[in-house]
Amino acid sequence: MKSTNRLPSHIAGFSSGASLGGTVSRYRKKQNIYTQGAPAYTLFYIQEGGVRLTTRTKNRPSAVTAILGVNDFFGELCLAGYPLRISTAVALATSSIRTIKKQEMLQMLRKRNKTSNSLVAYLLSSVKNYQDHVVELLTSSAEQRLARVLLRLAHLDKNRRAVVEIPIVSHQVLAEMVGTTRPRVNLFMNRFRKQGFISYDGGLEVHRSLWKVLQSR
């Protein structure tokens, strides 16, 4: 699963305005932004709302590869020369998303200033996360993969807060992200709640103590 990396604060402020260029469009909940196999000549930046990425392979059902939110880019693999989309992007809620042409972003990255350097670091990190996800599938248990998904959605892999509230994601979606079944996700989520690693209070609260699940390897 691609983690929901956040840009450095000065980049997030830069990117939230018109300085990135491109155009802003509104998408309804569950509306397709692009589909797997479509030509890839633009990338996207989320200003409001959220996006789910799913990827399908031959003879297998679609799998959720990322849940993205405000300040996240997606479709960025076009910058690396990928001619076609490798996933389908769907709005999780009513969303405001900026579409940026590949050539415009490449020109921005060539400026070699502080902003472009940070953008390059972000995009490289995005590619690395695809590789990390493959390693996790091979070396971690389903329970540990679920814990890591929740920590990433709460960005507790980066910030130092003790508790972060995230929108409630269905157990079916979590199962697709983790690569397991919905009943097993139900089992693990109940176990995490009883152990005090997560709690429900309107939204889903993820506690930093959930890291203990990963440290038990």
NUMIDO-54608 format. One record per residue: residue number from 1; x, y, z of N, C-alpha, C, CB in turn. Coordinates in steps of 0.001 Angstrom, whole numbers. Glycine has a CB too. Layout:
<pts>
- NUM|X|Y|Z|X|Y|Z|X|Y|Z|X|Y|Z
...
</pts>
This chain:
<pts>
- 1|816|-1181|0|0|0|0|860|1245|0|-929|-2|1184
- 2|447|2162|-776|1161|3441|-774|797|4196|485|825|4285|-2039
- 3|1771|4682|1238|1490|5477|2404|1055|6856|2015|2683|5542|3301
- 4|286|7486|2925|-159|8825|2654|850|9820|3155|-1505|9077|3274
- 5|1966|9951|2481|3009|10893|2845|2498|12308|2745|4233|10711|1964
- 6|2932|13151|3644|2602|14555|3594|3822|15330|3134|2108|15058|4961
- 7|3574|16384|2403|4659|17259|2006|5149|18041|3206|4217|18207|887
- 8|6415|18495|3211|6881|19387|4253|5970|20605|4327|8340|19810|4000
- 9|5880|21215|5507|4901|22271|5737|5005|23403|4731|5060|22820|7122
- 10|6238|23835|4369|6341|24958|3436|5908|24553|2030|7774|25495|3407
- 11|6025|23258|1706|5564|22789|411|4047|22676|411|6208|21439|59
- 12|3487|22202|1539|2039|22065|1603|1369|23409|1391|1612|21463|2943
- 13|1921|24453|1988|1356|25782|1808|1484|26248|380|2024|26768|2730
- 14|2617|25961|-244|2847|26332|-1648|1863|25604|-2554|4301|26012|-2070
- 15|1687|24315|-2286|889|23496|-3179|-602|23732|-3045|1184|22066|-2936
- 16|-1042|24307|-1940|-2472|24462|-1732|-3047|25588|-2569|-2762|24708|-275
- 17|-2188|26446|-3158|-2664|27541|-3972|-2495|27271|-5439|-1962|28796|-3608
- 18|-2595|28351|-6206|-2542|28214|-7659|-1122|28092|-8185|-3218|29388|-8311
- 19|-123|28154|-7308|1264|28142|-7770|1643|26867|-8507|2184|28329|-6607
- 20|918|25784|-8246|1212|24540|-8953|731|24571|-10390|584|23372|-8233
- 21|-108|25526|-10712|-666|25576|-12055|-1786|24565|-12200|418|25322|-13100
- 22|-2150|24294|-13416|-3214|23332|-13664|-4585|23892|-13349|-2980|22089|-12860
- 23|-5553|22998|-13233|-6936|23384|-12977|-7504|22568|-11825|-7795|23199|-14240
- 24|-8470|23142|-11141|-9108|22458|-10013|-10498|21981|-10435|-9202|23399|-8768
- 25|-10798|20726|-10130|-12101|20143|-10433|-12710|19565|-9167|-11980|19056|-11522
- 26|-14045|19523|-9146|-14769|18915|-8036|-15251|17527|-8457|-15968|19811|-7592
- 27|-15129|16586|-7537|-15566|15222|-7802|-16574|14793|-6738|-14358|14253|-7836
- 28|-17594|14081|-7170|-18579|13544|-6242|-18015|12300|-5553|-19899|13213|-6978
- 29|-18604|11949|-4433|-18246|10712|-3746|-18441|9533|-4688|-19088|10528|-2460
- 30|-17456|8662|-4779|-17431|7450|-5603|-17284|7747|-7097|-18695|6650|-5371
- 31|-16991|9000|-7461|-16793|9321|-8872|-15385|8944|-9303|-17050|10815|-9132
- 32|-15254|8312|-10473|-13942|7957|-11005|-13179|9213|-11420|-14084|6995|-12203
- 33|-11896|9254|-11066|-11010|10331|-11505|-10236|9857|-12733|-10033|10763|-10359
- 34|-9753|8638|-12689|-9219|7970|-13878|-9293|6471|-13643|-7745|8422|-14185
- 35|-9132|5692|-14708|-9211|4242|-14606|-7890|3599|-15008|-10348|3705|-15477
- 36|-7654|2429|-14473|-6437|1684|-14787|-6370|1411|-16289|-6384|353|-13988
- 37|-5187|1663|-16875|-4987|1445|-18299|-5201|2683|-19147|-5894|375|-18767
- 38|-5715|3782|-18538|-5921|5025|-19292|-4578|5719|-19518|-6905|5972|-18543
- 39|-4461|6529|-20568|-3217|7277|-20804|-2870|8153|-19603|-3342|8146|-22072
- 40|-1576|8238|-19280|-1124|8992|-18110|-265|10175|-18550|-332|8078|-17141
- 41|-846|11337|-18586|-101|12538|-18957|-362|13694|-18000|-456|12955|-20370
- 42|-1021|13403|-16864|-1246|14405|-15822|-1041|13756|-14463|-2673|15022|-15929
- 43|-807|14572|-13443|-818|14107|-12074|-1767|14986|-11281|605|14120|-11462
- 44|-2049|14590|-10054|-3124|15217|-9297|-2679|15554|-7880|-4343|14308|-9260
- 45|-3294|16605|-7342|-3004|17041|-5984|-4335|17265|-5265|-2126|18342|-5977
- 46|-4494|16653|-4094|-5756|16723|-3356|-5781|17974|-2474|-5958|15448|-2494
- 47|-6704|18871|-2739|-6857|20080|-1927|-7955|19906|-874|-7175|21287|-2824
- 48|-8914|19044|-1160|-10009|18791|-226|-10571|17414|-524|-11121|19888|-331
- 49|-10904|16674|532|-11496|15357|333|-10490|14224|410|-12185|15311|-986
- 50|-10742|13164|-334|-9860|12004|-294|-10039|11143|-1523|-10114|11184|957
- 51|-9091|10240|-1735|-9069|9398|-2940|-8643|7991|-2561|-8112|9983|-4022
- 52|-9261|7016|-3206|-8860|5621|-3037|-8297|5116|-4353|-10056|4738|-2569
- 53|-7139|4458|-4288|-6524|3847|-5465|-6693|2333|-5387|-5016|4230|-5571
- 54|-7140|1726|-6485|-7253|277|-6549|-6557|-232|-7801|-8733|-163|-6530
- 55|-5982|-1417|-7701|-5271|-2025|-8824|-5776|-3442|-9019|-3736|-2015|-8591
- 56|-5991|-3809|-10253|-6447|-5167|-10555|-5345|-5902|-11331|-7785|-5141|-11374
- 57|-5282|-7189|-11131|-4367|-8031|-11898|-5179|-9172|-12513|-3200|-8584|-10994
- 58|-4605|-9830|-13490|-5321|-10883|-14210|-5744|-12001|-13265|-4450|-11447|-15337
- 59|-7012|-12386|-13362|-7593|-13477|-12581|-7679|-13189|-11086|-6795|-14721|-12793
- 60|-7529|-11912|-10691|-7654|-11552|-9280|-8535|-10321|-9136|-6266|-11299|-8651
- 61|-9259|-10220|-8009|-10101|-9037|-7805|-9247|-7796|-7558|-11063|-9259|-6624
- 62|-9865|-6630|-7697|-9154|-5375|-7454|-8713|-5297|-5996|-10044|-4165|-7813
- 63|-7547|-4707|-5765|-7018|-4526|-4411|-6780|-3046|-4147|-5706|-5330|-4216
- 64|-7121|-2594|-2961|-6876|-1210|-2580|-5389|-1043|-2306|-7725|-803|-1337
- 65|-4768|-93|-2991|-3333|131|-2805|-3025|1425|-2073|-2639|138|-4137
- 66|-4019|2311|-1918|-3763|3558|-1195|-5056|4250|-826|-2895|4492|-2026
- 67|-5047|4873|343|-6083|5810|762|-5370|7140|955|-6839|5332|2087
- 68|-5754|8162|192|-5040|9430|172|-5934|10557|663|-4528|9734|-1234
- 69|-5293|11607|1204|-6037|12744|1715|-5426|14065|1296|-6119|12675|3209
- 70|-5837|15132|1963|-5393|16487|1642|-3867|16584|1679|-6012|17500|2620
- 71|-3311|17276|689|-1867|17487|513|-1151|16296|-116|-1234|17795|1844
- 72|-1894|15288|-544|-1280|14144|-1217|-1330|14311|-2730|-1978|12841|-806
- 73|-280|13839|-3404|-262|13717|-4861|-638|12280|-5235|1144|14102|-5445
- 74|-1168|12100|-6428|-1321|10757|-6992|-1250|10870|-8515|-2675|10092|-6533
- 75|-1049|9718|-9160|-813|9729|-10599|578|10201|-10959|-1824|10597|-11277
- 76|1464|10270|-9966|2791|10854|-10176|3741|9964|-10963|3408|11175|-8859
- 77|3380|8692|-11146|4267|7800|-11891|4394|8196|-13358|3768|6376|-11792
- 78|3524|9061|-13847|3681|9559|-15219|4995|10314|-15362|2498|10472|-15609
- 79|5483|10893|-14250|6748|11626|-14291|7927|10691|-14524|6950|12405|-12997
- 80|7742|9421|-14176|8813|8430|-14356|8707|7723|-15699|8777|7402|-13231
- 81|7797|8181|-16556|7690|7623|-17892|6637|6552|-18071|8975|7077|-18280
- 82|5827|6283|-17032|4757|5304|-17189|3701|5879|-18131|4129|4927|-15806
- 83|3424|5227|-19262|2485|5792|-20238|1024|5567|-19881|2752|5210|-21589
- 84|753|4557|-19023|-628|4216|-18676|-808|4209|-17158|-1014|2841|-19270
- 85|-2027|4451|-16713|-2335|4399|-15290|-2229|2960|-14797|-3745|4970|-15010
- 86|-1594|2777|-13654|-1465|1440|-13095|-2540|1164|-12050|-86|1258|-12485
- 87|-3431|2124|-11827|-4499|1949|-10849|-5721|2737|-11291|-4042|2395|-9441
- 88|-6815|2541|-10576|-8029|3329|-10755|-8180|4241|-9544|-9288|2410|-10935
- 89|-8460|5518|-9768|-8601|6497|-8692|-10064|6900|-8568|-7708|7743|-8950
- 90|-10604|6814|-7347|-12004|7129|-7084|-12084|8063|-5879|-12833|5832|-6839
- 91|-12932|9074|-5949|-13108|10006|-4843|-13800|9308|-3678|-13917|11240|-5292
- 92|-13225|9435|-2477|-13821|8845|-1280|-14984|9685|-767|-12768|8689|-187
- 93|-14923|10976|-1026|-15946|11925|-604|-15948|13050|-1623|-15686|12462|855
- 94|-16840|14018|-1466|-16791|15192|-2329|-15404|15802|-2210|-17900|16229|-1951
- 95|-14707|15946|-3322|-13285|16316|-3281|-12959|17424|-4268|-12415|15102|-3571
- 96|-11989|18243|-3893|-11446|19282|-4757|-10027|18873|-5111|-11485|20696|-4067
- 97|-9773|18628|-6406|-8502|18053|-6837|-7917|18869|-7978|-8684|16587|-7266
- 98|-6641|19204|-7831|-5937|19972|-8854|-5274|19013|-9841|-4883|20917|-8213
- 99|-5506|19241|-11125|-4894|18446|-12187|-3750|19237|-12801|-5939|18056|-13270
- 100|-2561|18618|-12848|-1351|19294|-13330|-773|18503|-14493|-296|19447|-12189
- 101|-487|19169|-15582|104|18490|-16729|1523|18043|-16402|99|19406|-17965
- 102|1864|16880|-16924|3188|16306|-16681|4302|17285|-17044|3354|15013|-17476
- 103|4220|17914|-18194|5289|18814|-18637|5410|20032|-17725|5038|19266|-20076
- 104|4284|20529|-17226|4332|21675|-16315|5042|21315|-15015|2916|22179|-16016
- 105|4751|20106|-14493|5412|19682|-13262|6901|19437|-13496|4750|18416|-12709
- 106|7260|18863|-14637|8677|18636|-14926|9441|19951|-15004|8837|17860|-16235
- 107|8825|20971|-15581|9467|22290|-15635|9678|22838|-14231|8623|23275|-16468
- 108|8707|22642|-13368|8821|23106|-11993|9940|22380|-11255|7499|22916|-11260
- 109|10049|21079|-11489|11068|20286|-10809|12477|20651|-11282|10812|18799|-11035
- 110|12611|21153|-12494|13931|21496|-13029|14480|22802|-12457|13862|21595|-14537
- 111|13674|23529|-11712|14132|24822|-11184|15189|24675|-10096|12954|25601|-10637
- 112|15199|23519|-9453|16217|23206|-8439|16265|24216|-7295|17574|23133|-9090
- 113|15128|24655|-6836|15081|25488|-5639|14578|24642|-4472|14170|26738|-5857
- 114|14363|25272|-3339|13978|24520|-2148|12668|23767|-2350|13858|25455|-957
- 115|11741|24424|-3012|10444|23811|-3249|10558|22601|-4162|9485|24823|-3845
- 116|11275|22750|-5280|11383|21632|-6219|12151|20472|-5599|12068|22083|-7516
- 117|13165|20772|-4787|13921|19710|-4125|13025|18892|-3196|15094|20305|-3336
- 118|12144|19586|-2477|11234|18892|-1570|10222|18063|-2342|10515|19889|-668
- 119|9772|18570|-3475|8848|17813|-4305|9507|16542|-4833|8349|18672|-5467
- 120|10764|16651|-5245|11493|15472|-5725|11601|14438|-4608|12905|15866|-6236
- 121|11931|14895|-3399|12047|13986|-2259|10717|13290|-1987|12515|14747|-1007
- 122|9635|14034|-2085|8304|13460|-1876|8006|12381|-2916|7230|14561|-1933
- 123|8270|12667|-4172|7951|11726|-5239|8811|10464|-5151|8138|12390|-6598
- 124|10081|10630|-4789|10946|9462|-4612|10456|8603|-3450|12404|9900|-4372
- 125|10001|9264|-2384|9464|8540|-1239|8223|7752|-1625|9142|9503|-101
- 126|7428|8326|-2501|6217|7653|-2967|6558|6347|-3671|5423|8566|-3907
- 127|7565|6382|-4540|7985|5172|-5252|8530|4136|-4270|9050|5511|-6317
- 128|9293|4586|-3286|9860|3667|-2292|8763|2942|-1515|10771|4429|-1319
- 129|7675|3648|-1263|6606|3035|-492|5959|1866|-1224|5562|4065|-156
- 130|5932|1914|-2556|5433|764|-3311|6315|-456|-3039|5391|1080|-4832
- 131|7636|-232|-3013|8563|-1331|-2753|8404|-1855|-1328|10009|-877|-2991
- 132|8226|-936|-367|8063|-1341|1027|6822|-2205|1210|7982|-114|1929
- 133|5777|-1873|460|4537|-2637|597|4736|-4082|164|3418|-1993|-225
- 134|5505|-4303|-889|5786|-5659|-1347|6534|-6428|-264|6603|-5637|-2659
- 135|7514|-5785|362|8272|-6436|1435|7354|-6795|2601|9416|-5522|1921
- 136|6443|-5887|2959|5515|-6140|4062|4641|-7357|3783|4637|-4913|4310
- 137|4171|-7484|2550|3321|-8616|2202|4055|-9942|2372|2822|-8477|770
- 138|5376|-9916|2174|6178|-11134|2246|6646|-11456|3657|7367|-11014|1343
- 139|6792|-10444|4502|7450|-10663|5790|6584|-10408|7016|8639|-9805|5872
- 140|5413|-9779|6864|4593|-9427|8020|3318|-10254|8066|4249|-7943|7996
- 141|2798|-10440|9281|1511|-11109|9440|392|-10147|9052|1322|-11615|10898
- 142|-805|-10674|8817|-1949|-9824|8459|-2246|-8826|9576|-3200|-10688|8169
- 143|-2109|-9248|10823|-2360|-8338|11953|-1368|-7179|11952|-2275|-9101|13290
- 144|-115|-7472|11685|900|-6418|11639|694|-5490|10450|2295|-7031|11580
- 145|273|-6043|9314|10|-5194|8153|-1157|-4250|8428|-283|-6055|6912
- 146|-2188|-4733|9115|-3318|-3880|9473|-2867|-2766|10417|-4440|-4713|10122
- 147|-2034|-3106|11391|-1529|-2084|12313|-768|-1006|11561|-627|-2718|13378
- 148|59|-1412|10602|837|-432|9848|-69|441|8973|1885|-1142|8980
- 149|-1109|-149|8390|-2054|639|7590|-2702|1717|8454|-3140|-274|6965
- 150|-3151|1356|9642|-3805|2320|10530|-2839|3412|10966|-4379|1613|11758
- 151|-1603|3044|11271|-601|4037|11671|-304|4997|10528|693|3344|12126
- 152|-265|4491|9313|3|5360|8170|-1174|6292|7894|310|4523|6929
- 153|-2394|5765|7990|-3567|6613|7773|-3619|7742|8790|-4850|5783|7844
- 154|-3128|7477|9997|-3092|8498|11048|-1803|9318|11014|-3246|7844|12414
- 155|-882|8948|10109|421|9610|9992|1226|9536|11286|232|11064|9591
- 156|986|8470|12060|1758|8276|13278|3107|7642|12987|984|7421|14260
- 157|3368|7344|11691|4708|6895|11315|5646|8087|11161|4660|6081|10007
- 158|5073|9319|11219|5903|10510|11021|5768|11513|12170|5534|11185|9708
- 159|4540|11836|12594|4415|12837|13652|4484|12171|15021|3097|13623|13505
- 160|4599|12990|16053|4852|12468|17390|3616|12528|18289|5985|13236|18030
- 161|2441|12782|17734|1242|12845|18543|901|11483|19118|83|13377|17727
- 162|209|11473|20260|-118|10213|20914|-1358|9568|20312|-321|10434|22399
- 163|-2332|10390|19909|-3590|9884|19369|-3987|10743|18174|-4711|9884|20456
- 164|-4431|10113|17098|-4891|10842|15918|-6221|10243|15473|-3832|10785|14763
- 165|-7206|11101|15180|-8494|10626|14685|-8479|10624|13169|-9652|11500|15218
- 166|-8960|9544|12586|-9052|9422|11134|-10492|9077|10768|-8060|8342|10591
- 167|-10906|9361|9528|-12244|8948|9104|-12361|7431|9178|-12548|9447|7669
- 168|-13530|6958|9536|-13742|5508|9626|-13726|4903|8228|-15085|5183|10345
- 169|-12852|3932|8027|-12745|3201|6764|-13395|1842|6969|-11245|3054|6297
- 170|-14187|1396|6017|-14882|117|6176|-13892|-1024|6333|-15799|-149|4983
- 171|-14320|-2049|7061|-13451|-3198|7273|-13169|-3929|5961|-14077|-4154|8284
- 172|-14080|-3845|5016|-13843|-4466|3716|-12697|-3778|2987|-15113|-4423|2863
- 173|-12678|-2437|3043|-11594|-1690|2404|-10272|-1992|3103|-11884|-168|2430
- 174|-10290|-2032|4432|-9066|-2361|5169|-8579|-3760|4792|-9308|-2269|6697
- 175|-9503|-4692|4628|-9121|-6054|4247|-8442|-6066|2887|-10349|-6974|4229
- 176|-8953|-5260|1948|-8345|-5196|620|-6959|-4562|679|-9241|-4410|-339
- 177|-6789|-3580|1568|-5489|-2922|1700|-4457|-3856|2327|-5620|-1648|2538
- 178|-4920|-4687|3250|-4008|-5552|4002|-3732|-6851|3254|-4585|-5860|5387
- 179|-4679|-7276|2419|-4534|-8547|1734|-5012|-9700|2585|-3103|-8766|1337
- 180|-6173|-9516|3235|-6743|-10566|4065|-8258|-10499|3928|-6299|-10420|5561
- 181|-8980|-11194|4809|-10429|-11237|4732|-11064|-10261|5719|-10927|-12650|4995
- 182|-12321|-9898|5441|-13031|-8986|6340|-13198|-9567|7746|-14396|-8647|5761
- 183|-13550|-10874|7902|-13664|-11419|9262|-12369|-11308|10063|-14086|-12868|9198
- 184|-11229|-11484|9399|-9959|-11369|10123|-9692|-9919|10531|-8796|-11900|9259
- 185|-10069|-8970|9665|-9932|-7562|10041|-10826|-7248|11236|-10282|-6641|8851
- 186|-12070|-7776|11228|-12967|-7581|12371|-12325|-8101|13655|-14316|-8289|12128
- 187|-11713|-9287|13563|-11053|-9892|14723|-9921|-9014|15230|-10518|-11281|14372
- 188|-9049|-8552|14314|-7901|-7741|14721|-8339|-6385|15281|-6954|-7535|13537
- 189|-9341|-5759|14636|-9803|-4440|15110|-10383|-4548|16512|-10860|-3850|14146
- 190|-11150|-5610|16794|-11688|-5813|18141|-10566|-6042|19144|-12661|-7000|18159
- 191|-9541|-6771|18711|-8394|-7024|19589|-7652|-5721|19873|-7436|-8062|18955
- 192|-7435|-4904|18837|-6761|-3611|19038|-7551|-2729|19997|-6572|-2885|17691
- 193|-8881|-2733|19860|-9719|-1889|20732|-9634|-2354|22180|-11191|-1907|20260
- 194|-9694|-3667|22407|-9624|-4198|23771|-8269|-3914|24412|-9893|-5704|23770
- 195|-7221|-3862|23576|-5876|-3589|24091|-5597|-2095|24244|-4840|-4207|23175
- 196|-6559|-1256|23833|-6389|183|23981|-5569|824|22876|-5754|473|25287
- 197|-5356|106|21764|-4563|656|20663|-5402|1561|19757|-3950|-478|19839
- 198|-6715|1319|19706|-7618|2168|18935|-8874|2395|19759|-7963|1528|17549
- 199|-9656|3405|19391|-10942|3653|20042|-11858|4343|19051|-10772|4513|21333
- 200|-13145|4254|19323|-14144|4869|18452|-14842|5988|19216|-15176|3814|17946
- 201|-14801|7193|18658|-15469|8340|19259|-15894|9277|18127|-14534|9075|20295
- 202|-16939|8880|17407|-17319|9619|16205|-16508|9128|15024|-17121|11134|16402
- 203|-15202|9368|15065|-14276|8826|14087|-13507|7677|14716|-13313|9917|13568
- 204|-12501|7225|14046|-11640|6164|14567|-10363|6807|15096|-11319|5091|13466
- 205|-10086|6608|16381|-8878|7159|16996|-7794|6088|17031|-9173|7687|18427
- 206|-6650|6425|16463|-5508|5510|16448|-4475|6010|17445|-4890|5392|15017
- 207|-4043|5136|18346|-3085|5499|19392|-1679|5075|18973|-3471|4842|20747
- 208|-707|5884|19347|682|5562|19022|1093|4213|19614|1616|6666|19531
- 209|439|3771|20682|777|2482|21299|560|1305|20350|-50|2278|22558
- 210|-143|1525|19233|-339|460|18244|989|-29|17670|-1243|951|17112
- 211|2037|794|17785|3369|384|17329|3822|-918|18002|4387|1497|17608
- 212|3267|-1211|19191|3678|-2419|19911|3399|-3679|19093|2958|-2504|21260
- 213|2366|-3640|18245|2045|-4786|17401|3183|-5069|16418|731|-4541|16640
- 214|3798|-4014|15904|4903|-4181|14960|6187|-4587|15660|5128|-2900|14181
- 215|6345|-4183|16907|7564|-4492|17639|7571|-5913|18173|7742|-3523|18775
- 216|6441|-6616|18022|6374|-7985|18534|6874|-9009|17538|4966|-8319|18925
- 217|7399|-8521|16388|7870|-9429|15346|9083|-10212|15812|8204|-8656|14074
</pts>
